[in-house]
């Protein structure tokens, strides 16, 4: 069994092999990731009799966490597209920020939506607006995809009530013997979002000129239509309130449940409605109402079938990424990082950033990277010289910055963005992976600048 530095080097080699297998050898991502996971498991897990169970747990765990959410979110998206509601929302956004700024619109919308909603779910729900904006403005599909992804990702890693930042805040404030101040974390998280948002915007615009998505070729005829012709093809569009309801209502339900829980209140009805699965089910119901209103109720069965066909490949590739993460979590890699943490203590805020970045890249989940890093750093707070509530909040955000770096094949969000953005896997590395590196570096720079004024 490999341990320590040897395991770290093998992991790096495995990631390189996986990327080459997908992008160069054209092996399907599902089999590439599963193959690498099995190789790592055989080298890193001492009891081979447990490997099958670990693989099964990693695979099923992904379906448990986001499987139904992705299906329901995709169904909401198709309902919005079919009824013309997505076009109506796109028109409202364009009027607000201007026809020349769809990338900015998606960036800001993503950042706001992902405060109460997981970035995976947020991307699926907002993707119909992105597609409609591309048709409405004739701008780059890739640029809008990347802008939406970056906006969602920044607040997902920075701002409560997303689970990762909440868990990290509780751990780190407890580490200095202080009461957790989530409002302080939210404020500093918002402040530290400025540079990564700017960096994400410019990266999206730049990469959109270099990479093309599949839908940009497929939709050339639709993009060539005037907006009026596009509207006419749908018939009468719903009003703005009705169009936004299938997206906004689930977000409100989830946000309200989080707000009540943060306030120490637990109302069973709101806890129930605030669960992502239930909230998105409400969104589906509102979408079906729009479908009936538009006279297309008979098409619901076909829309449901199309949704399952679309989500199938995404779910299986995502589950394979969950297997890789589970194998890493059951290896000695995490212990190796913990045992050698002292070497990095002199780096200050850069230490939790690098630690979270390593964990994120190793096992794929930003939430796991954030919570694990917080658990490692909490006993070292005094050693690092961070003993005030403000400094604890800074470390939460520094960890969040590291948890952005980088999103690649073992991250479910990578596949959600790549597949729903209609990009090839190799284009996902150029856009999502490099983009998360850019915003992660911009984020830690922002954190270091803020640390000059908050102690």
Secondary structure, 3 states (H helix, E strand, C coil): CCCHHHHHHHHHHHHHHHHHHHHCCCCCHHHHHHHHHHHHHHHHCCCHHHHHHHHHHHHHHHHHHHHHHHHHHHHHHHHHHHHCHHHHHHHHHHHHHCCCCHHHHHHHHHHHHCCCCCHHHHHHHHHHHHHHHHHHHCCCHHHHHHHHHHHHHHHHHHCCCCHHHHHHHHHHHHHCCCCCCHHHHHHHHHHCHHHHHHHHHHHHHHHHCCCCCHHHHHCHHHHHCCHHHHHHHHCCCCCHHHHHHHHHHHHHHHHHHHHHHHCCCCCHHHHHHHCHHHHHHHHHHHHHHHHHHCCCHHHHHHHHHHHHHHHHHHHHHHHHHHHHHHHHHCCCHHHHHHHCHHHHHHHCHHHHHHHHHHHHHHHCCHHHHHHHHHHHHHCCHHHHCCCCHHHHHHHHHHHHHHCCCCCCCCCHHHHHHHHHCCCCHHHHHHHHHHHHHHHHHHHHHHHHHHHCCCC
